[in-house]
Amino acid sequence: MEYFKICKNIPVYISDSGKSNSKKSLVLLHGYLETSEVWADFTELLKPHFRVITIDLPGNGLSGTNKDENSMEFMADVTAEVLHHSKIDKATVAGHSMGGYVALAFAEKYDNLTEKLCLFHSTPNPDTEEKKQNRDREIELIKEGKLNLILNVNIKNMFADDNLKKMKENIAMITENAMISDPNGIIACLRGMKNRKDMNAFLTEFTKPLLMIFGKKDKYIPEDVANTLIRKFPAAQNLILENSGHAGFLEEPEASCLKLTEFIN
């Protein structure tokens, strides 16, 4: 079922699939330059087991946006309203990249709605100064009407080099969907990511089940950063996908699905 709801005064596109009578609900939050459609194939693997909710986060796809900034907390508020509309009391929240930042903000702000937390190629770390400067450069490029230059680089970099050929259709799908997003919404998301806070202290105190999934060939989260986080949070479950870059749910969907299903159950 696909529909729109007004959440935090903006229209939000929602997809609700899987076992509607399941006691286990899973919310999948997409990353930067993505839409909920990025989860479509992965949802097919998951929906025999769970009720699966995906949304276009504010500023992306068919959803509305804040004018100036889509903070991680604002997007967490929107996610909480989606759960309310969906009559879900508690869910596992899994976020990819930017969606992981939103999932962290959600878990901090809505502990009562959070059953478990999964960071999919995402970290609790804030932006470095270099990364903040890159965000500013991307904002200026979008203002100049050059979003295509960002898409041509960033989307291919989501994948391991040796997966680019087989991911050709996925690259085209993500690119096409990014082009329908409001450029001002993408800028608002860039500002939100740039200004997000360090969530390491929160995650250190987080007592609910945590799963971290990384790709060994990730160009955005190097293997040494992933290993540092695994050591830092020893209570967490983790998976390093040997043949994935920054999108293991597309590059190694079966292994990702197996681990996530085991974690939720």
N, C-alpha and C positions, 0 to 999 in steps of 0.2 A: 504494500500500500504506500502510495506517495502522495504527499499533501503539503500545504503550507499552514503555518500558524504564526500569529503575531507574538513574538517573544521579545521582551525588553523594547517594545515599540518599533520593532523592525520585522518584516516578513522573513520567515525562516523555512527553507525547503527541507523536508523530513522524509526519509524512507524507513518504513517499518516492515520487517520481513522475518521469516523463520517461524519458530514454534510459538504461537501467540499464548499458549497455555503453559509455556515453560516456566519453571521457577527460577531459571537463570537468564538474566538479561545482559546483553553486551552492547556498549556504545562505542562506536568506532569514529575517531576524530581525525580528519585528514590533515595533511601538511600544507606548507606554503606553496602557492601556485597550483594547488590541487582542488578538486571538488569531491563530493561524496561518491561520484562515479568511480573514483580510483579504487574503491573497495568492492566494486560489483562482483568480480570473479571470486574474490576472497570470501565475500558474504555467502556465495553459493556453497562453499565448503563448510561454512559455519552454521548455516541456518537449519540443517537437520538436527542440530544439538541445542540451539539457543534461540531466543528472540534477539534479533539484531537491529539496532537503530543506527542509522547514519544520517548526517546532516551536512548541508553546505554551511560551513562556519561563516559568521558575518564577514562581508567583504568579498566573498567567494561564490562563484557559480550563480545560482538563482536567488540567494539570500540578500537581504539588505545590509546596510553598513552604518556604523557610526561615522560622523562627518570627518573627524580629525584623527581618532585613534581607536583601534579595536584592541584594547588591552586584553591580556590573558584572563584577567578577572571578569571583564565584561563578557568574553566568549564563554567562560565558565558559567556565568549567570544565565546566558542563553541556553546552554546545555541543561542546566537545572530546570528551566522552564519547559524544555522539551520533554524531560522525564516526567514532569508534573502533568503535562498534556497527555502523555502516553500512559499515565497511571502506573508508573514504575516506581516502587518504593526504594529500590536499591539496585545498583548495577555494577558490573565490572566496566571500568572505563579504560579504553586502550587508545593511545594517541600516537600518530606518526609524526615525527619531527616537530613542527609547530604545534600539531595536535597534542603532542606529548606535553608541551609547555601548558597548554590549556587544561589537559588532564591533571597535571600537578596543581594548578590553581583551583580546579574543581575539587580535588581531594582535600586540599587545605580548607577551602571555604564550605564544602558540603560533605563533611565527614559522615553525616547521617545517611547520605545517599550513595556513598562509596562502599562497595563490597570489596573490590580488589582493584589494583592499579597496574597497568601495563604500559611501559615506555618502549615504543617501537622506533628504533633508530632516533632516540631523543635523550636528552640529558637534563639534570637539574641545574646545569651551569648557566650563568648569565652570559650575555654577549661580551666578548673581549672588545677592547678599544678598536682594534683593526676591523672586527666584524661590524661594529657600530658604524664605522666609516663606510664599509661596503653597503650597509643598509641605506645610508644617506645617498650614496652614488646611485643605487637602484631607484630610490625615490625620484631623484633628478631625471634619470633616464625615462621613467614612466611619465613624468610631467612633460617631457619633450616628445612624447608619443613613440617612444622606442622600447616598449614592453617586449617586442619580438626579439630584441637583442638579448634580453635577460632570459627569455624562454629558451632560446637556442643553446645557451650555455648551461643554465641551471638544471634543466630537465634531463639532458643527457648525462650530466654529472650525478644524477640520482642512482645511476646503474653502474655496476662493474663493467669495465671495458669489454671483457669477453662475453657480456650478456647483451651488448647493444644491438646486435643483429636480431636476436630473438625477441627483444623488447621493442622492436620498431613500431608495432601497432600501439603499444602502451604509450610510447613517447608521443605519437601522433594524437592519441586520445587526450592525454594530459594537456598537451599544447593547445588543442582545439578548445577544451573546456576552460583553460585559463584565459583565452581570448574573449570569452563571453562574460567574464567577471568585470565588475565596475573598476576601472583603473584607480579611482579614488579609494575604493575598498581595499585594493591590494596595498596602496600606500598606507592606509590606516592600519593594516596588519603588520607592515614593515615597522611602523612606529611602535606598535604594541610589542613586537619581538625585541626591538632595540631597547625599550624601556623596561622590559620585564626584570623581575628581581631574582636574586640568587635563591634557589630552592633547596640547596644542599642541607641547610640546617633543618628545614621542614622534613625532608626525606629521611634524615638521620633519626628523627623522632617518630616517624610514621610507623604505626604498629600493625597495619593490615598487610595482607599478602601483596608482594611486589614482584613483577616479572620485568626484566630488561632484555630486550632482543637487539642484537647488533649484527652488522655485516662485516666480515673480515676484510672486504675490499671497499669499505665505505670511504668516500672522498671527503665527506663532511665530518664524520666522527672517526678519526684514525684509531687503529687497533690499540695503541697504547693508552688513549683516552678511555676507550671501552674497558680495558683491563684495569685501569685505575678505579673506575666506578664500580666494577665488580668487587674489587678488594675493599672499597670504601663501604659498600653495603652488603656485608656477608650474609645477612638474613634473606636477601632477595634470591629468587630463582633467576637464572639467566640462560641465554642461548646465544652463541656466536655462530652465525650462518656462514659456512666456509666459502660459498660461491655467490655471495650477495654483496651489493654495494649498500645503498641507502634505502632500498625498497624491497626488503626480503619477502614481504607478503605478495609481491609480484614476481620476484626472481626465484624464490624457493617457497612457493605457497603451501605445498603439502607439509613440509617440515615446520613452517611457521604455524599452520593450522593445528598440527598435532600438539605442539608445545603449548599453544594458547588454550586449546581444548582441555588438555591435562591440567593446566593451571586453574582454569575456571572450575573444573569439576573436583 
